[in-house]
Every structure is written in C-alpha cells, then in structure tokens.
Amino acid sequence: MNNPKPETPAPSQLSDAASLDAAADQAIAACGGDARALLIANEFLEREMEEQVSRG
C-alpha cells in the first residue's frame, strides 16, 4: 500500500525551533534519509561558498 508523505509546513509558518527541525527533516529527506550523504553534501556546499566569497 502506498503511504503518502505528510506535508511539511513552510518554515515561515513555524517557530524558530520547529523551523530548524523542519529544515533538517527536509535536508535529510533530500538525501534519501542518509545522514552521511547529507554531511558530505553540506561540506561540498560550504567549500563551494568559501570559494565564491574568496573570489569576490
């Protein structure tokens, strides 16, 4: 049986703590539930942003 995913409210509709929880849930879901993949993706994005800032 196909169980649809519950809709996550938009971050603007939540308190700060709930917004962070929702954002974390969305990020983990985007990586297929693999927290390690999320950490790797985050590291990649941090390095890319540092390169952009250093270039001006």
C-alpha positions in Angstrom: 0.0 0.0 0.0 1.3 3.5 -0.9 1.5 5.8 2.1 1.9 9.4 1.0 4.4 11.6 2.9 2.9 14.1 5.3 3.2 17.7 4.1 5.8 19.8 6.0 4.6 23.3 6.7 6.5 26.1 5.2 9.3 27.4 7.6 7.6 30.8 7.8 4.6 29.2 9.5 6.7 27.6 12.3 8.5 28.8 15.4 12.3 29.1 15.1 12.9 25.6 16.8 10.2 23.9 14.7 11.5 25.7 11.6 15.0 24.3 12.2 13.6 20.8 12.8 11.5 21.0 9.6 14.6 22.2 7.6 16.7 19.4 9.0 14.0 16.9 8.1 13.7 18.3 4.6 17.5 18.1 4.1 17.7 14.5 5.3 14.8 13.6 3.1 16.5 15.2 0.1 19.5 12.9 0.7 17.2 9.8 0.8 17.4 9.6 4.6 21.1 9.1 4.5 22.6 11.4 7.2 26.2 10.7 5.9 25.2 11.8 2.4 23.8 15.0 4.0 27.0 15.7 5.8 29.1 15.2 2.6 26.7 17.4 0.6 26.9 20.1 3.3 30.7 20.0 3.3 30.7 20.4 -0.5 28.4 23.4 -0.4 30.5 25.0 2.4 33.7 24.7 0.3 31.9 26.0 -2.8 30.6 29.0 -0.9 34.1 29.7 0.6 35.5 29.7 -2.9 32.8 32.1 -4.1 33.4 34.5 -1.3 37.2 34.4 -1.7 36.9 35.2 -5.4 34.8 38.3 -4.5 
